[in-house]
Amino acid sequence: MAKLPPKNGEIRKKIQNTLLVDGNALFKTAFNGAKNCYNDQGRHIGGIYQFMTTLRMLLTEDTYHRVYVFWDGNFSGLLRYQIYEDYKKDRGKDFINGTQPSDPSELSQRKIVWDYLNEMYIRQLKHPIIEGDDFIAYYCLHKKSNEKITICTNDRDMAQLVTENVRIYFLDLKKYVDNSNFSSYFCYIKNNARLVKTICGDDSDSIKGIKGIKEKTLLNHFPEIGERTVTIDEVIASAQNQLTERQTKKKPPLKVLENIINRTTEGVQGKKIFEINHKLVDLSSPMMTQDGIRDLRELIDGTLDDGGRDLKRVLEYMKRDGMDKVIGEHRYPDYLIPFKELIQREQIQF
């Protein structure tokens, strides 16, 4: 079918495909998933190898014009910690002295990955107190009209960012999730992603929810969350109606319904649990600072000078680290072809 001409002199821009990588999530998955990957000197290089191999796979599965990797800084999450003092406490996060990987090998491999990406013209950003999730959310909220985005992460909070032009590659699922298949992976509709986290909390970030309520329980009592957009006030009203109905039928009250109405939690949020949790999980209002926004804008709008960058140096790094032996000496130069093609596309203006 012939393409229709632009209407009223409109100039149709080419589509820009952008890949946004949650650097910490990808590296953690890589490091823990390749525990037995060592070089000839007996040094563990699984984090480097698996990180680069996963990124390479994404670049071969689709054509991206820009790739950004966002990393957590030593105090990232501090803005949430100031609202909720138990934030990420179960993950050993230190908001007083700053957090560093406890494994020296993990720290050194992270630095090596940064150097690899820098030579490949892949745009990276790390801020002392801003989380990578917030950079990704802010980027999505301010994307170009002609831009399609893929997010690479393990974080289910990111589900709320899915739109017609934003999809997610979940590392643990090894699947792309978008508007068309969202319901295959989540028991609620996308518009209720924040609501579910607000009520149930998030164990991965040590965010307590309403006592006795997990996603399955919530959906059992409020199936409408899987069908249409629901507000917290509607959930509370429905809980009250269900209790009244049980009382009318002379059935005993359900504690989980009472807990929702009374805002009962084992967390430090107390009666402000809904207000606090909403602030913590709401990626439509990412927690940013003015200098963080400035740094992100400069990264997006700025051009990358060569700065001595050279893929040949990456080949040298790979031989130094023993990556050539793991990949296979006969094929490791070809390993960089998707990255070379990305560098060429990086020069295209949209």
N, C-alpha and C positions, 0 to 999 in steps of 0.2 A: 504494500500500500504506500502510495506517495505521501511524503510528509507535507502537512499543510503549512503554508507560509505564515510567518508571525503576524499577529493581528495589530493593526494600527501602528505599524512601524516598530513593534516591540522587538527587542533583541533577546533572543533566547540564549541564556548562558549554558555552557557545558556543565554537566554534573561533576561535582568534586566529591570523590569518595575519600573519607577520612577514617583512620583507625585510631581510636583512643585506648591506650593500654594502661590498666591499673598495674603499675610496675611492681608494687609490693606483692599483690596477689599472684601475678605470674611468676615472680621469682620464688615465692614461698612454695608454690605448686611444683616448680622446677626443681628446687633444692631438695625437697622432701620426696619427690617422685623419682629421683635419679641418685639415690643414696649409694649405689654400687658402681658409680661411674668415676673411674680414676685414670690418671695419666700414667706414663711409664715411670715417673718418679714417685708414684704412690700418692700423689696429691689429688684430693677430691675435686672434680671439675663438673659435677653433675648439674649444679645450678647454672653455670655458664652454658653448657651444652644444651640442656633442656629448654632454657629460656630462649636461646637463639633459634633452636629448632622449631619450637612452637611459633615464634614470630615468623620464621621463614614459611611455615605451613600456612599461616594466615595470609601471607603475601602471595602465595601461589594459588590459594583458593579464590582470591578476588583481586581486582586491580585497585590499588590505593594510590592517591596522589600525595597525601600527607600522612605521616605517622607521628603521633605524640605519645610519649611515655611519661606518666606522672607518678612521682615517688612521694612517700611519706617522709617528712623530716623528723628530727629527733624529738620534737615536742608536738608533732602533728596530732590533732584531736584536742589540743588545749582549750579551744573555744567551746567544745562540748563539755569538757571536764569542768570548766568554770560554771556550767549550768547544772551538771550532774556529776558529783564527785566520785561515783563508782564507775565512771566510764572506762571500759576496757581493763578493769582491774584484774580480771581473770586471765589476761594475756600478758601480764607483767609490764604493762605500760608505765613508764616513770615520767610523770609530768613535772617533777621537781628538778631532777638531774639530767633528764633527757634519756631516750631509749636507744641503745645500740644492740645489735644482735649479740647474743651470748656466745655463739660459736664463732671463733676467729675466722674459720674458713668461709662462713656465710658472709661475713663483712668484707673479706677480701674479694670474694667472687662478685658481690654486688658492685664493687668499685671497678672490677674488670669489665662487667657487663656495661656499665656507664661508658667506659672508654671505647668499647666496641661500637656502641650506638652512636657515640659522638663522631666517630670516623665515618659512619654511614649516613650522616646528615639527618639522622632521626632526632626530632626535637624533644628535648627532655626538660622537666621542670620539677624542682623540689623546693619547698618552703618550710621554714622551721616549725610553724604551727598549723598550717593548712593541710588537710588530708587530701590525698589524691582523688578520692571520691568527689570532693567538693569542686576541685578543678574540672573534673570530667562533667559534673552536673552543670557548672557555670558555662562551660564550653557548649554543651548541648542546648542550653537555654538561649544562647546568643549565636547559634549557628547561622551560616549563610543560607539564603533562601534556596540556593542551588546545590546544597551540600547534603550528602547522605553519610550517616555515621554508623560505624560499628564499634561497640565497646567490648573490650576483652577484660573479663573479671571473673571472680567467683562470688562476688557480693550480691546477694539477693535484693538488697536495698535498691540496687540499680534498676530493678524491674520497673520502678515508677517512671523511668526516663524513656521507656519504649514508646515510640510514636510511629507514624507512617514512614518517617525518614531516619529513625534511630532503632537499631537492633542491637542485641547483646550476644556475644559468644561466651557462654559459661564454660570455664576451663574444666570443671569437674564433670559436666554433662557431655562436653565435647560436641555441643549443639548450638546452633544459632536460634535465638528466641526473638520473635517479632510479633507484630499485631496479628498475623495470620495463625500463629500456633501458640499464642500465649496461654490459652486455656488448657493446652496439653501438658503444661509444666507447672501451672499454678491453679489452685482451687478457687481463686477469687479473680474478679476482673481487674484489669490494670488500674483503673481509677480508684480502686480500694486498697492499693498496695500500702499507702501511708497509713490508712485506717487500721489495717491488720497489724502493722508493726507498732502503732500507737497503743493498741489494746494488748497485744501479746508480748511486746518487748522484743529484744533481739539478744539471744544468748551469746552470739559470737562477739558482741560488743559489751557484754555484761549489763545490758539495759533490761531491768525488771519490768514485767508487764503486770496485768491484773492477776492476782493469785488464782491458780487453778485453771487458767485459760491458755490453751495453745491453739494453733491454727485449726486443727481438726475439730476441737470442742467448739470453737467460735463459729465455724461453718455449720456445725450440727444444729446449733441453737438459732443461728441467723443466716439461713441459706440465701437470703436476698443479697448477701455480700458477694456471692458468686454470680449474681444475675444483673444487678444494676448499681449505680453509684449510691453509696450510703454514707450518712454523716454519723458522727459520734452521738449526737443528740437522738437520732433515730434508733441507734442501738440501745441506748439507755431507756428510751420510751418503750421499745419492744421488750426489753428485759422486764420492765415494770408490768407491762400487759401480760406477759407470760406468767409472772408470779401471781397476778390477780386471778388469772384464769385457773391456775393450779389451786388457789385458795378456794375459788368458787366450787371446784370439783372435789374439794376436801383432800387434795394431794399435798404432801409435804413440800415446803419450798426447796428450791435448788440453790445450793451455796454459790455456785458460779454466777448465777444471775444476780444474787444479792451482792456479790463482790463487785460486779460491774456497776451496779447502782451506787454502792457505797465507796467505790474507788479503792477497794482493798488491795494492797500490794505489799510484798515483802521488801520492796526497794525503799530508798531514802526519799523518793519523790513525794510520798504521803498523798494527801488529797489532791495535789497538783499533778498527779501522774499523767493525765491526758495532755495537759498543756506542755509539760516538760518533755514527754516522749515525742509529741508532735514536733517540737523544735529540734529534737535530736535526729529524727529520721526524715524530716521533710527536705528532700533534695530540690524542691521547687524554690527553696530559699537557702541555697548553699551557704555555708559559713565561711565567709571570705574576709580579707582585710584589703584596704586600699592599695597597699603595696603588692599584695598578691594578685589583685585584678590587673594592676599595671604590668606586672611581670608576665602574666598570661597574655595580655593584649600585645605586648612587645614580641612574645614568642609566636603569636598567631600572625601578626601583621609584618613582622620583620623578615628580611631576607637573610639566609644563612650564607655568610662568606665562607670561602673554602677553609680559612684558618689553619691551613696545613693539613686538612683532612685528606685521607687517602685510603682507598680500599686495600692497596698493597700493604699498608701498615696493619690492617686487620688480618691479612694472611700471615704476617709476621707474628702477630699476637697469637694466632691460632696454633702456629708451630711451637711458639714459646710455651703455650699452655697445654700442649698435647692434644688439642682438638683435632688436628689432622689425622692422628692415629685412630681416634674414636670414630670419626666420620668415615675414614678410609683415605689413604694417601692418594689413590688414583682418582678420587672424585671430589676431594675437599675444595679445590679451586672453584668448581662448578656450584658448590654450596652457596656461594655469594651472589649468584646470578640474579635471584629475586631482589636482593638489596641493591645491586647495580641498576636494575631497571627502575626501582623506586627513586634512586638519586636522579635519574634522567627525568622522571615525571615531576620531581620536586620543583623543577625549574619552570613548570607550566603555570601561567597566571590565570586565575579564574575570576 
